Amino acid sequence: MTSKNILINNGNLGRMGKTTLAYTLYKTAKEPFKYVTNDLENASIKLKNNIAEGDLTYVPSGTEIDINPKDNIIFDFGGKPDARLLEVAEYVDFIIVPIAYQSNSELQLTIKNINALMDKNKNIIVIINNTELADTKLVKTTLAVVFEEEDITILEINHSKFMRRLANENKTVFEVAMLNKGDATRLNRKIIPQFKELFKTLDIKLKVK
């Protein structure tokens, strides 16, 4: 089977939910993934403690990225400038651009980042992540003005108190749901189906039902 490679990036913008999404993909995918990151210090998830030994590769600035073409790889890149970004963007099968809307200036930077990545790879998935409903509508409307419908895929993960818990507790939504029936009921209304839609779009099978 052909290996699958995914880049999660929104330029140098932080607090977009990049690592939470990357970690969820890593933990929940049925097939094993390697996890490559250029930033351990600012990650919302304690990667050294939660990525299996041998799966995590840290590639600090100025080093070459050693890629095994047989591996499935999640590239958790961003939060700081990195000259290797466009090279990785050209290599991967999909690019996920998360945006947790905070301001119009960040939305404009996101559009700029999408355009830069799109020059290298046309398989762009924008995830409007942990964003209030009114702001989600604003982001979708703005993106629809700038991009053709067929140019990018837009998915949503609703604003929820659970999204903060994921980083604080170093858990995925699926793990939270398994630990508490009440949480499971709430998560299965919207959040878990939205994560499942992401997996379906990436054509990745889940190891959970």
C-alpha positions, 0 to 999 in steps of 0.5 A: 500500500502506498504510504500517506504523508500529511503536513499540518501548517498555517505558516508562523501562526500559533494557537491554531490547533495544529498539534492537537489535530496532528496528535489526534491523527497520530493516535487514532489512525488505524495504520501506524504513522511517524510523527515529525516536528520542527518545534517541541518547545511550543507544542500544546501536547507534550510530544516526548511523553505521548508519542511512542519511542521511535515514532517521534523525530525532531528536526531542528532548524538547519538540519536535513529531514530524513524521510523513509518513503515507506513510512506514513508521516505526519509533519507537524510544522509551524510556529516559526519560520522554516525554509524547509516548509515548501519542500515538505509541502511538495512531498506530502499527499495532503496539507491541513491548514487549521484556523482558530479564528481570532482576528481578520489580520490572522485570517488574511495571513491564513489566506496568504499561507494557503496561496503559498502552500497551494503553489506546491500542492493542490490538496489543501484542507482548511479546518475551521477549528474551535471557532465560534459559529458567527466567526466560522460563517465569516471565515467560510464566506471570506474563503469562498470569495478568495478561492474557487469551491474546487480549489480547497476543501473546508471542514469544521471542528466546532468550538467546544470546551473539550478542545482545550481539555485535549491539550491540557490532558494530552488526550484525543476526543476519542479517548475522552469519550471512552472515559466518560459516558456523559462526555461521549454523548456530547462529543458524539453530537458534533465533534467526533463526527467532524473528526471522522469526516476529516479521516474520511477526507484523508482516506485514513481508517480509524482504529476506533468505531 
